[in-house]
Amino acid sequence: VVGYSYTKAGENLAYGQRTEAAVVSGWMNSQTHRENIVGEFAESGLCSRLEMYQGWTQTITVHHFGTRQ
């Protein structure tokens, strides 16, 4: 994010899942994604959008994590 000075940051990405529960389940079953979710970040932001990606329309979800300086 422009102007966000951080000491620690992380990001989870997901696409192709059909439900929010499937996104969270996938992240929680991945060690690195799970570490972002349960980690010691001070802030987070989440966005999901329906977009054309790799030739077909699908939901893309981005979850950013950060701790400001």
Backbone torsions as a table, in degrees:
resi	resn	phi	psi	omega
1	VAL	NA	133.5	179.8
2	VAL	-63.8	128.7	177.4
3	GLY	83.2	2.3	179.3
4	TYR	-95.1	102.3	178.3
5	SER	-86.4	122.3	-172.8
6	TYR	-127.8	157.0	171.7
7	THR	-101.9	-19.7	-178.4
8	LYS	-153.5	137.4	179.6
9	ALA	-147.2	154.6	176.8
10	GLY	-152.7	166.4	-178.5
11	GLU	-151.5	136.1	171.5
12	ASN	-116.1	135.8	176.8
13	LEU	-123.6	145.7	175.9
14	ALA	-147.7	144.1	172.6
15	TYR	-151.7	150.0	176.1
16	GLY	94.5	-15.7	178.0
17	GLN	-72.3	149.9	-175.9
18	ARG	-93.0	-17.1	-178.7
19	THR	-137.7	160.7	175.1
20	GLU	-61.6	-39.0	179.8
21	ALA	-61.4	-36.9	178.8
22	ALA	-67.5	-37.2	176.9
23	VAL	-62.3	-51.4	-177.9
24	VAL	-63.7	-41.7	178.7
25	SER	-60.3	-44.3	178.4
26	GLY	-61.4	-44.1	179.1
27	TRP	-65.7	-41.9	-177.7
28	MET	-71.0	-21.2	177.0
29	ASN	-91.5	4.3	176.0
30	SER	-112.8	123.1	-175.1
31	GLN	-55.8	-47.4	-176.1
32	THR	-70.7	-37.8	176.9
33	HIS	-67.8	-41.6	179.1
34	ARG	-61.5	-41.1	179.1
35	GLU	-59.7	-37.3	175.8
36	ASN	-64.0	-44.1	-176.2
37	ILE	-66.8	-45.1	-176.0
38	VAL	-95.9	1.3	-177.5
39	GLY	-70.4	-176.7	-175.3
40	GLU	-100.0	61.4	174.1
41	PHE	-94.8	146.8	-179.1
42	ALA	-85.4	-27.7	-175.0
43	GLU	-140.0	158.6	173.2
44	SER	-152.2	157.7	175.3
45	GLY	-140.9	142.5	-173.8
46	LEU	-132.2	138.6	178.3
47	CYS	-144.5	137.0	172.5
48	SER	-126.4	138.8	179.4
49	ARG	-142.1	147.3	172.4
50	LEU	-90.2	117.2	-174.0
51	GLU	-140.7	158.9	171.7
52	MET	-79.1	123.7	179.3
53	TYR	-147.7	130.5	-179.3
54	GLN	53.5	39.0	173.3
55	GLY	88.7	-0.4	177.8
56	TRP	-148.6	157.0	-178.2
57	THR	-79.4	128.0	-179.3
58	GLN	-151.4	163.8	177.5
59	THR	-82.7	129.4	175.7
60	ILE	-114.9	127.9	-178.4
61	THR	-121.0	132.5	178.9
62	VAL	-125.4	131.4	177.4
63	HIS	-126.8	114.7	179.2
64	HIS	-101.0	145.9	179.3
65	PHE	-129.3	144.2	178.5
66	GLY	-161.4	160.2	170.9
67	THR	-131.5	119.5	-177.8
68	ARG	-68.7	156.2	175.1
69	GLN	-68.2	NA	NA
